[in-house]
Amino acid sequence: MSKKIQFSLLYRDMWQSSGKFQPRKDQLERIAPVIIDMGCFSRVETNGGAFEQVQLLAGENPNEAVRAFCKPFNEAGIKTHMLDRGLNALRMYPVPDDVRAMMYRVKHAQGVDITRIFDGLNDIRNIAPSIRWAKEAGMTPQGTLCITTSPVHTLDYYEHLADQEIAAGAEEICLKDMAGIGQPAFLGQLTKRIKDKHPDIIIEYHGHSGPGLSMASMLEVARNGVDIIDTAIEPLSWGKVHPDIISVQSMLKGAGFDVPEINMGAYMKARAMTQEFIDEWLGYFINPGNKIMSSLLLGCGLPGGMMGSMMSDLSGIHGTINNLRKKKGEPELSVDDLLIKLFDEVAYVWPRVGYPPLVTPFSQYTKNIALFNLLTMEQGKGRYAMMDDAMWGMILGKSGKVPGKIDEELVKLAKEKGFEFTDADPHTLLPNALDDFKKEMDENGWVYGQDDEELWELAMHPEQYRNYKSGQAKKNFLADLQKAKDAKLGSNATPEQLAAYKHAKADAIVAPVKGQVFWEFQGDGEAAPAVEPYIGKSYKEGDAFCCIQAPWGEFVQVSAALGGKLVEINARQGSKVQKGDVIAYIEREHE
């Protein structure tokens, strides 16, 4: 009898690996029945990861979106699942225990069946509590092995981690090949080891297309006992996303596996509807480069899901580096040149920070260290001169134990700065926080929501939720969308369209997120320890003004709005700002 293979559609991750935003509630409601009609999916990824944050950034209610998307799948008997970052839950930095435990109660009530619990360091201390809380809430906990290729990530290493997760109560295991760099033969052997020891455990394989190994990996894990394979659909398959269901189904069917048939009429309808969402507004936030596969990812190991933000970071720093090189009489670098330099620097940094699997948030931390190194080396300051608390937290052990050894250069630098390494259980370093958030809800007169989901949303994403509740998120989003449309329309934009964008901007340059200000990204190429040189500087409408590194690791570029002359500045290089703080004032020139 042929081995049966089931498929999961990564509809959330398809968007996450392609661009910045997710479909709205009404769009998710429309496409869910079409996905069901395709008839080939036993599971659908409905939320998790950055889904909640990006809905809030768009001024949408993520709880309503999750409930609406899950409902038809629940009724059709199709399992829903979410991505869960363990200690970090659904954000880029650690979450207190009481907020983490509450998440599973909320998500189960919203219709989510399975939580895929992973830790960027594969530290069981960050995974086991979530497994327990998920089971207590009635969810199916899926333990995750973050796959990478390094001297410390051996078959024995991963087999031991799977044993630990299953002992902690995991009912399933996911091989999360987030960068698509897992070697097919290795993954096949790992699948067999786990299946031979734990024959009743469901194994799911998740592999991004990236460098092109994932199709071979899917065949290998199928031959060695995998039960479920994650896939995508056009127009958001391949590239940095996942292989398309049509190709995966054809390959496995041809190899003799028992796989479901695809209703191609429904597939084409889902394809067309997804393209409609892209054409309507989501496409304005999709980086075309994410449609391209790249073998270069094999060297640096960065995951497909962060390519969009990384390309944005590169464009932000590109002008600065070229200005520095120009002053030194050195040739300028193209974006491709800089991309290669960044990949090479990630490959240099990664072993020296202990081989953390390059998945959220540690892929961002490692990439950020490499990115800043490129800048500070051009400035003549050397490496590691510009690292924030999050980057140091990974190195010092505050987020868990890195698999490898921290380089002596970094150990020495930490001691010089007075930093201390720790082997404490990371979640014990965080005090509970729900009482404070309840107080804030009460003082603002905000309702806790069905199953306390609004209270949980504030506790999980405080900065974004407050922005959403004030209405500022929607205003910022509409302004960003108008700016993107104007850039695409160019000279074809009507006066009314241009006026709508202008009126959405103010003369005060306001921090859109909490974080740390970096002026180097302005393009002047100076370290700018003082603010005086910038007074009187002229900007054109939409020019890059500065960048803010948000707590979740992303670099958010702040524009100069309508442009004009800089008359006052309230933040210095490296200073920390809160969302809504005025960074500077620009005096509009006479129109």
C-alpha positions as CSV (number, residue, x, y, z in Angstrom):
1,M,0.0,0.0,0.0
2,S,1.4,3.4,-1.0
3,K,2.4,5.9,1.7
4,K,-0.2,8.7,2.1
5,I,1.1,12.2,2.0
6,Q,-1.0,15.2,3.0
7,F,-0.5,18.9,2.1
8,S,-0.7,22.1,4.0
9,L,-1.1,25.5,2.3
10,L,1.1,28.2,3.8
11,Y,-1.2,31.1,2.9
12,R,0.1,33.4,5.6
13,D,3.7,32.6,4.9
14,M,3.2,33.1,1.2
15,W,2.6,36.8,1.8
16,Q,5.1,37.1,4.6
17,S,7.9,35.8,2.4
18,S,6.9,38.1,-0.4
19,G,6.2,41.5,1.2
20,K,5.2,43.6,4.1
21,F,1.4,43.2,4.5
22,Q,-1.3,40.4,4.7
23,P,-4.7,40.3,3.1
24,R,-7.5,42.0,4.9
25,K,-10.3,40.1,6.7
26,D,-12.7,40.5,3.8
27,Q,-10.2,39.1,1.4
28,L,-9.4,36.1,3.6
29,E,-13.1,35.4,4.0
30,R,-13.5,35.4,0.2
31,I,-10.6,33.1,-0.6
32,A,-11.1,30.5,2.2
33,P,-14.0,28.7,0.4
34,V,-11.9,28.6,-2.8
35,I,-9.0,27.0,-1.0
36,I,-11.4,24.4,0.5
37,D,-12.8,23.7,-3.0
38,M,-9.2,22.9,-4.2
39,G,-9.7,19.6,-2.3
40,C,-6.0,18.9,-1.8
41,F,-5.2,20.6,1.5
42,S,-5.7,18.9,4.9
43,R,-4.2,21.9,6.6
44,V,-4.0,25.7,6.1
45,E,-1.7,28.2,7.9
46,T,-4.1,30.9,9.0
47,N,-2.0,33.2,11.2
48,G,1.0,33.5,13.4
49,G,4.5,35.1,13.1
50,A,4.1,38.7,11.9
51,F,0.4,38.2,10.8
52,E,-0.9,40.0,13.9
53,Q,1.6,42.9,13.7
54,V,1.1,43.6,10.0
55,Q,-2.7,43.6,10.4
56,L,-2.3,46.2,13.1
57,L,0.1,48.3,11.0
58,A,-2.6,48.3,8.3
59,G,-5.1,49.6,10.8
60,E,-7.0,46.3,10.8
61,N,-8.2,44.1,13.7
62,P,-6.1,40.9,13.6
63,N,-8.4,39.0,15.9
64,E,-11.4,39.5,13.7
65,A,-9.3,38.4,10.7
66,V,-8.1,35.2,12.4
67,R,-11.7,34.2,13.4
68,A,-13.1,34.9,10.0
69,F,-10.3,33.0,8.2
70,C,-10.4,30.0,10.5
71,K,-14.2,29.6,10.6
72,P,-14.8,28.0,7.1
73,F,-11.8,25.6,7.5
74,N,-13.1,24.6,11.0
75,E,-16.5,23.8,9.4
76,A,-14.9,21.9,6.5
77,G,-12.8,19.7,8.8
78,I,-9.5,21.2,7.6
79,K,-7.0,21.8,10.3
80,T,-5.7,25.3,10.9
81,H,-2.3,26.1,12.2
82,M,-0.2,29.1,13.3
83,L,3.5,30.0,13.6
84,D,4.6,30.5,17.2
85,R,8.1,31.8,18.1
86,G,8.4,30.2,21.6
87,L,9.8,32.7,24.0
88,N,9.0,35.5,21.6
89,A,5.4,34.1,20.8
90,L,4.2,36.3,17.9
91,R,6.8,39.1,18.1
92,M,10.5,39.7,17.7
93,Y,11.4,40.0,21.4
94,P,10.6,38.0,24.6
95,V,7.1,37.7,26.0
96,P,6.2,37.3,29.7
97,D,4.8,33.9,30.8
98,D,1.3,35.1,31.6
99,V,1.0,36.7,28.1
100,R,2.4,33.6,26.4
101,A,0.0,31.2,28.3
102,M,-2.9,33.4,27.4
103,M,-2.1,33.3,23.7
104,Y,-3.0,29.6,23.4
105,R,-6.4,30.1,25.1
106,V,-7.2,33.0,22.8
107,K,-6.0,31.3,19.6
108,H,-7.9,28.0,20.4
109,A,-11.0,30.1,21.0
110,Q,-10.5,31.8,17.6
111,G,-10.4,28.5,15.8
112,V,-6.7,27.7,15.5
113,D,-6.1,24.0,15.9
114,I,-2.3,23.6,15.8
115,T,0.6,25.8,17.0
116,R,4.0,25.3,15.5
117,I,6.3,26.2,18.3
118,F,9.9,27.0,17.4
119,D,12.8,28.6,19.1
120,G,15.5,30.4,17.1
121,L,18.2,28.7,19.2
122,N,16.5,25.3,19.4
123,D,16.6,25.7,23.2
124,I,14.1,23.3,24.7
125,R,13.7,25.7,27.7
126,N,12.0,28.1,25.3
127,I,9.8,25.4,23.7
128,A,8.7,23.2,26.6
129,P,6.5,25.7,28.4
130,S,4.6,26.6,25.2
131,I,4.0,22.9,24.6
132,R,2.4,22.6,28.0
133,W,0.3,25.8,27.7
134,A,-0.9,24.7,24.2
135,K,-2.0,21.3,25.5
136,E,-3.8,22.9,28.5
137,A,-5.7,25.3,26.1
138,G,-6.8,22.4,23.9
139,M,-4.5,23.0,21.0
140,T,-2.2,20.5,19.3
141,P,1.4,21.4,20.0
142,Q,3.8,20.9,17.2
143,G,7.5,20.9,18.2
144,T,9.9,22.3,15.7
145,L,13.4,21.7,14.6
146,C,15.0,24.8,13.0
147,I,17.1,23.3,10.3
148,T,20.5,24.7,9.3
149,T,23.8,23.4,8.1
150,S,26.8,23.8,10.4
151,P,29.4,21.7,12.3
152,V,27.2,21.6,15.4
153,H,23.9,20.8,13.8
154,T,24.3,17.1,13.4
155,L,21.8,14.3,13.1
156,D,22.4,13.4,16.7
157,Y,21.8,17.1,17.7
158,Y,18.4,17.2,16.0
159,E,17.3,13.7,17.0
160,H,18.0,14.7,20.7
161,L,16.0,17.9,20.3
162,A,13.0,15.9,18.8
163,D,13.2,13.5,21.8
164,Q,13.1,16.4,24.2
165,E,10.1,18.0,22.5
166,I,8.2,14.8,22.4
167,A,9.0,14.1,26.0
168,A,7.7,17.6,26.8
169,G,4.3,16.7,25.2
170,A,4.7,17.6,21.5
171,E,2.3,15.6,19.4
172,E,3.9,16.4,16.1
173,I,7.3,17.4,14.8
174,C,8.0,20.0,12.1
175,L,11.3,20.1,10.2
176,K,11.5,23.8,9.6
177,D,13.9,24.4,6.8
178,M,13.3,28.1,6.8
179,A,16.1,29.0,4.4
180,G,15.8,25.9,2.2
181,I,19.4,25.0,2.9
182,G,18.9,21.7,4.5
183,Q,20.6,19.0,2.6
184,P,18.1,16.5,1.1
185,A,20.0,13.4,2.2
186,F,20.5,14.8,5.7
187,L,16.7,15.6,6.1
188,G,15.8,12.1,4.8
189,Q,18.0,10.5,7.4
190,L,16.7,12.7,10.2
191,T,13.1,11.9,9.2
192,K,13.8,8.2,9.3
193,R,15.5,8.4,12.7
194,I,12.5,10.3,14.3
195,K,9.9,8.0,12.6
196,D,11.7,4.8,13.6
197,K,11.9,5.9,17.3
198,H,8.5,7.6,17.4
199,P,6.3,5.9,14.8
200,D,3.1,7.6,16.0
201,I,4.4,11.1,15.8
202,I,3.2,13.1,12.8
203,I,6.1,14.7,10.9
204,E,5.6,17.8,8.8
205,Y,8.2,19.3,6.4
206,H,8.5,23.1,5.8
207,G,11.0,24.1,3.2
208,H,11.4,27.5,1.4
209,S,12.4,27.4,-2.3
210,G,15.3,29.9,-1.8
211,P,18.4,28.1,-3.2
212,G,16.5,25.3,-4.9
213,L,17.0,22.3,-2.7
214,S,13.5,22.0,-1.2
215,M,12.0,19.9,-4.0
216,A,14.7,17.2,-3.6
217,S,14.3,17.5,0.2
218,M,10.5,16.9,-0.1
219,L,11.1,13.7,-2.1
220,E,13.7,12.5,0.5
221,V,11.6,13.1,3.5
222,A,8.6,11.5,1.8
223,R,10.6,8.4,1.1
224,N,11.6,8.3,4.8
225,G,8.2,8.6,6.4
226,V,7.1,12.3,6.4
227,D,3.3,12.7,6.8
228,I,2.6,16.3,5.7
229,I,4.4,18.8,3.3
230,D,4.0,22.5,3.3
231,T,3.3,24.1,-0.1
232,A,2.2,27.4,-1.8
233,I,0.2,28.4,-4.8
234,E,0.8,30.8,-7.7
235,P,1.3,33.7,-8.0
236,L,3.2,33.6,-4.7
237,S,5.0,30.3,-5.0
238,W,8.7,29.6,-5.7
239,G,11.2,32.5,-5.4
240,K,11.9,33.0,-1.7
241,V,8.5,31.4,-0.8
242,H,7.6,27.6,-1.1
243,P,7.3,25.2,-4.0
244,D,3.9,25.2,-5.8
245,I,1.4,22.5,-4.8
246,I,1.0,21.4,-8.5
247,S,4.7,20.6,-8.8
248,V,5.0,18.9,-5.4
249,Q,1.8,16.8,-6.0
250,S,3.0,15.8,-9.5
251,M,6.5,14.8,-8.2
252,L,5.2,12.7,-5.3
253,K,2.4,11.1,-7.4
254,G,5.0,10.1,-10.0
255,A,7.1,8.6,-7.2
256,G,4.2,6.3,-6.2
257,F,2.9,8.1,-3.2
258,D,-0.8,8.4,-2.3
259,V,-1.6,12.1,-2.7
260,P,-4.8,14.0,-3.1
261,E,-5.9,15.3,-6.5
262,I,-6.2,19.1,-7.2
263,N,-9.4,20.7,-8.4
264,M,-7.7,22.8,-11.0
265,G,-10.7,25.0,-11.6
266,A,-10.6,26.1,-7.9
267,Y,-6.8,26.4,-8.1
268,M,-7.1,28.8,-11.0
269,K,-9.7,30.8,-9.1
270,A,-7.6,31.0,-6.0
271,R,-4.6,32.0,-8.2
272,A,-6.7,34.8,-9.8
273,M,-8.1,36.0,-6.5
274,T,-4.6,36.2,-5.0
275,Q,-3.4,38.2,-8.0
276,E,-6.4,40.5,-7.5
277,F,-5.3,41.1,-3.9
278,I,-1.8,41.9,-5.2
279,D,-3.2,44.3,-7.9
280,E,-5.5,46.0,-5.4
281,W,-2.9,47.0,-2.9
282,L,-0.7,44.2,-1.6
283,G,1.5,44.3,-4.6
284,Y,2.7,47.8,-3.7
285,F,4.6,46.3,-0.8
286,I,6.0,43.2,-2.5
287,N,9.7,43.3,-3.4
288,P,10.1,41.9,-6.9
289,G,13.4,40.3,-5.9
290,N,11.5,37.9,-3.7
291,K,10.2,36.2,-6.8
292,I,13.8,35.1,-7.7
293,M,15.5,32.1,-6.3
294,S,19.2,32.4,-5.4
295,S,21.9,29.8,-4.9
296,L,23.8,32.5,-2.9
297,L,21.5,31.7,0.1
298,L,23.4,28.4,0.5
299,G,26.4,30.3,1.7
300,C,24.8,32.7,4.2
301,G,21.8,30.5,5.2
302,L,19.4,33.5,5.6
303,P,15.7,32.5,5.4
304,G,13.4,33.5,2.5
305,G,11.0,35.1,4.9
306,M,13.3,38.0,5.7
307,M,14.5,38.8,2.2
308,G,12.1,41.6,1.8
309,S,13.2,43.5,5.0
310,M,16.8,42.8,4.2
311,M,16.6,44.3,0.7
312,S,14.9,47.3,2.3
313,D,17.8,47.6,4.8
314,L,20.3,47.4,2.0
315,S,18.7,50.1,0.0
316,G,18.7,52.3,3.2
317,I,22.4,51.8,3.8
318,H,23.5,51.7,0.1
319,G,23.8,55.5,-0.4
320,T,25.6,56.0,2.9
321,I,28.3,53.4,2.1
322,N,28.8,54.8,-1.4
323,N,29.2,58.3,-0.1
324,L,31.9,57.0,2.3
325,R,33.6,55.2,-0.5
326,K,33.5,58.2,-2.7
327,K,35.2,60.3,-0.1
328,K,38.0,57.7,0.2
329,G,38.4,57.7,-3.6
330,E,37.0,54.1,-3.9
331,P,34.6,52.9,-6.5
332,E,30.9,52.8,-5.7
333,L,29.1,49.5,-5.1
334,S,25.9,48.4,-6.8
335,V,23.1,46.9,-4.7
336,D,24.2,43.5,-6.0
337,D,27.8,44.2,-4.9
338,L,26.5,45.2,-1.5
339,L,24.3,42.1,-1.3
340,I,27.3,39.8,-1.9
341,K,29.3,41.7,0.8
342,L,26.4,41.3,3.2
343,F,26.1,37.6,2.5
344,D,29.8,37.2,3.0
345,E,29.7,39.1,6.3
346,V,26.8,37.0,7.6
347,A,28.9,33.9,6.8
348,Y,31.8,35.5,8.7
349,V,29.7,36.6,11.7
350,W,27.5,33.5,12.1
351,P,30.0,31.0,13.5
352,R,31.4,33.8,15.7
353,V,28.1,34.3,17.4
354,G,27.6,30.6,18.1
355,Y,25.8,29.3,15.0
356,P,22.3,30.3,16.0
357,P,19.8,28.8,13.5
358,L,19.1,31.7,11.1
359,V,15.4,32.1,11.9
360,T,13.4,34.9,13.5
361,P,14.6,36.7,15.5
362,F,18.2,35.5,15.3
363,S,18.4,35.7,11.6
364,Q,17.6,39.4,11.9
365,Y,20.1,39.9,14.8
366,T,22.9,38.1,12.9
367,K,22.0,40.0,9.7
368,N,21.9,43.3,11.6
369,I,25.3,42.7,13.1
370,A,26.7,42.0,9.6
371,L,24.9,45.0,8.1
372,F,26.3,47.4,10.8
373,N,29.7,45.8,10.3
374,L,29.7,46.8,6.7
375,L,28.9,50.4,7.6
376,T,31.4,50.7,10.5
377,M,34.2,49.0,8.6
378,E,33.7,51.6,5.8
379,Q,33.8,54.3,8.5
380,G,37.1,52.8,9.8
381,K,35.7,51.7,13.1
382,G,36.0,48.0,12.6
383,R,33.5,45.3,13.4
384,Y,30.9,45.1,16.3
385,A,31.0,48.9,16.9
386,M,27.3,49.4,16.5
387,M,25.2,46.6,18.2
388,D,22.0,47.2,20.2
389,D,20.7,45.4,23.3
390,A,18.9,42.7,21.2
391,M,22.0,41.7,19.4
392,W,24.0,41.6,22.6
393,G,21.2,39.7,24.3
394,M,21.6,36.8,21.9
395,I,25.4,36.8,22.4
396,L,25.1,37.0,26.2
397,G,22.6,34.2,26.6
398,K,19.6,36.2,27.6
399,S,17.5,34.6,24.8
400,G,18.8,31.1,25.4
401,K,21.9,29.1,24.8
402,V,23.5,29.3,21.4
403,P,24.4,26.0,19.9
404,G,28.1,26.9,19.3
405,K,30.8,28.9,21.0
406,I,31.0,32.7,21.2
407,D,34.2,34.1,19.6
408,E,36.8,35.3,22.0
409,E,36.8,38.7,20.4
410,L,33.2,39.2,21.3
411,V,33.7,37.7,24.8
412,K,36.5,40.3,25.4
413,L,34.4,43.1,24.0
414,A,31.5,42.2,26.3
415,K,33.8,42.3,29.3
416,E,35.1,45.7,28.3
417,K,31.6,47.0,28.1
418,G,30.8,45.5,31.5
419,F,28.3,43.0,30.1
420,E,27.7,39.6,31.8
421,F,27.0,36.3,30.2
422,T,24.1,34.2,31.7
423,D,22.9,30.7,31.6
424,A,19.6,31.5,33.3
425,D,16.3,30.1,31.9
426,P,15.3,33.0,29.6
427,H,11.6,33.1,30.6
428,T,12.5,33.5,34.3
429,L,14.1,36.9,33.4
430,L,10.7,38.4,32.5
431,P,8.1,39.5,35.1
432,N,4.4,38.9,34.4
433,A,2.7,41.8,32.7
434,L,-1.0,41.2,32.2
435,D,-2.1,43.2,35.3
436,D,-0.4,46.3,33.9
437,F,-2.1,45.9,30.6
438,K,-5.5,45.3,32.2
439,K,-5.0,48.6,34.0
440,E,-4.2,50.3,30.7
441,M,-7.3,48.8,29.1
442,D,-9.5,49.9,32.0
443,E,-8.1,53.5,32.1
444,N,-8.7,53.9,28.4
445,G,-12.2,52.3,28.5
446,W,-11.2,49.7,26.0
447,V,-13.2,46.4,26.0
448,Y,-11.3,43.2,26.6
449,G,-13.0,41.6,23.6
450,Q,-14.3,38.2,23.0
451,D,-12.3,35.6,25.0
452,D,-10.2,38.6,26.2
453,E,-8.6,38.7,22.8
454,E,-8.2,42.5,22.7
455,L,-6.5,42.5,26.1
456,W,-4.2,39.8,24.7
457,E,-3.5,41.8,21.6
458,L,-2.4,44.9,23.6
459,A,-0.2,42.7,25.8
460,M,1.4,41.0,22.8
461,H,1.9,44.0,20.5
462,P,1.6,47.1,22.7
463,E,3.2,49.6,20.4
464,Q,1.2,48.5,17.3
465,Y,-2.1,48.1,19.2
466,R,-2.0,51.6,20.7
467,N,-1.3,53.0,17.3
468,Y,-4.2,50.9,15.9
469,K,-6.6,52.1,18.6
470,S,-5.7,55.8,18.1
471,G,-6.3,55.5,14.4
472,Q,-2.8,56.6,13.6
473,A,-1.9,53.2,12.1
474,K,-4.6,53.6,9.4
475,K,-3.4,57.1,8.6
476,N,0.2,56.0,8.3
477,F,-0.8,53.0,6.2
478,L,-2.9,55.1,3.8
479,A,-0.1,57.6,3.5
480,D,2.4,54.8,2.8
481,L,0.1,53.2,0.2
482,Q,-0.5,56.6,-1.5
483,K,3.2,57.1,-1.6
484,A,3.7,53.7,-3.2
485,K,1.0,54.4,-5.7
486,D,2.5,57.8,-6.6
487,A,5.9,56.2,-7.1
488,K,4.3,53.7,-9.5
489,L,2.1,56.2,-11.3
490,G,4.8,58.8,-11.6
491,S,3.8,61.5,-14.0
492,N,0.5,59.8,-14.6
493,A,-0.7,60.7,-11.1
494,T,-3.7,63.1,-11.0
495,P,-3.4,66.3,-8.9
496,E,-6.0,64.9,-6.6
497,Q,-4.0,61.8,-5.9
498,L,-0.9,63.8,-5.2
499,A,-2.8,66.2,-3.0
500,A,-4.2,63.3,-1.0
501,Y,-0.8,62.1,-0.2
502,K,0.5,65.6,0.7
503,H,-2.3,66.3,3.1
504,A,-1.7,63.0,5.0
505,K,1.8,64.3,6.0
506,A,2.8,66.8,8.7
507,D,5.7,69.2,9.2
508,A,6.7,67.3,12.4
509,I,8.8,64.3,11.6
510,V,7.3,61.7,14.0
511,A,8.7,58.3,15.0
512,P,6.3,55.7,13.5
513,V,7.6,53.1,15.9
514,K,9.5,52.8,19.2
515,G,13.2,52.2,18.6
516,Q,16.7,53.6,18.1
517,V,17.5,56.4,15.6
518,F,20.3,56.0,13.1
519,W,21.2,59.1,11.1
520,E,23.8,57.3,8.9
521,F,21.0,56.0,6.7
522,Q,20.3,59.6,5.7
523,G,22.9,59.2,3.0
524,D,25.5,61.8,4.1
525,G,27.9,59.1,5.1
526,E,28.8,60.7,8.4
527,A,28.7,59.2,11.9
528,A,26.9,62.4,13.0
529,P,27.6,62.4,16.8
530,A,26.3,66.0,16.9
531,V,23.1,67.3,15.4
532,E,24.3,70.8,14.4
533,P,25.5,70.0,10.9
534,Y,21.9,69.0,9.9
535,I,20.2,72.2,10.9
536,G,19.3,74.1,7.7
537,K,19.7,71.0,5.5
538,S,17.2,70.9,2.6
539,Y,15.1,67.9,1.7
540,K,12.9,67.1,-1.3
541,E,9.5,65.6,-0.8
542,G,9.8,61.9,0.2
543,D,13.5,61.9,0.8
544,A,14.8,59.4,3.3
545,F,15.3,61.3,6.6
546,C,16.6,58.7,9.0
547,C,16.0,55.0,10.1
548,I,14.6,53.6,13.3
549,Q,15.5,50.1,14.4
550,A,12.3,48.8,15.9
551,P,12.3,46.4,18.9
552,W,11.5,43.5,16.6
553,G,14.6,44.1,14.6
554,E,13.3,45.7,11.4
555,F,14.7,49.0,10.1
556,V,11.9,51.4,9.5
557,Q,12.8,54.2,7.1
558,V,11.4,57.6,8.1
559,S,10.8,60.0,5.2
560,A,11.2,63.8,5.1
561,A,7.5,64.1,4.4
562,L,6.8,67.2,2.2
563,G,10.4,68.2,2.3
564,G,11.8,71.7,3.1
565,K,14.5,73.0,5.5
566,L,15.4,71.3,8.7
567,V,14.9,73.8,11.5
568,E,15.0,71.7,14.7
569,I,16.1,68.3,15.6
570,N,15.2,66.4,18.8
571,A,17.1,63.1,18.5
572,R,20.8,62.3,18.2
573,Q,22.6,59.4,16.6
574,G,21.7,56.2,18.5
575,S,19.1,57.8,20.8
576,K,16.0,55.9,21.7
577,V,12.6,57.2,20.9
578,Q,9.0,56.2,21.6
579,K,6.3,55.9,19.0
580,G,4.9,59.3,18.4
581,D,7.9,61.2,19.5
582,V,8.9,64.2,17.3
583,I,12.3,63.5,15.8
584,A,12.6,66.8,14.1
585,Y,10.8,69.7,12.4
586,I,11.0,70.6,8.7
587,E,9.8,74.0,7.6
588,R,7.9,73.7,4.4
589,E,9.4,75.9,1.6
590,H,7.1,78.3,-0.1
591,E,5.0,76.6,-2.8
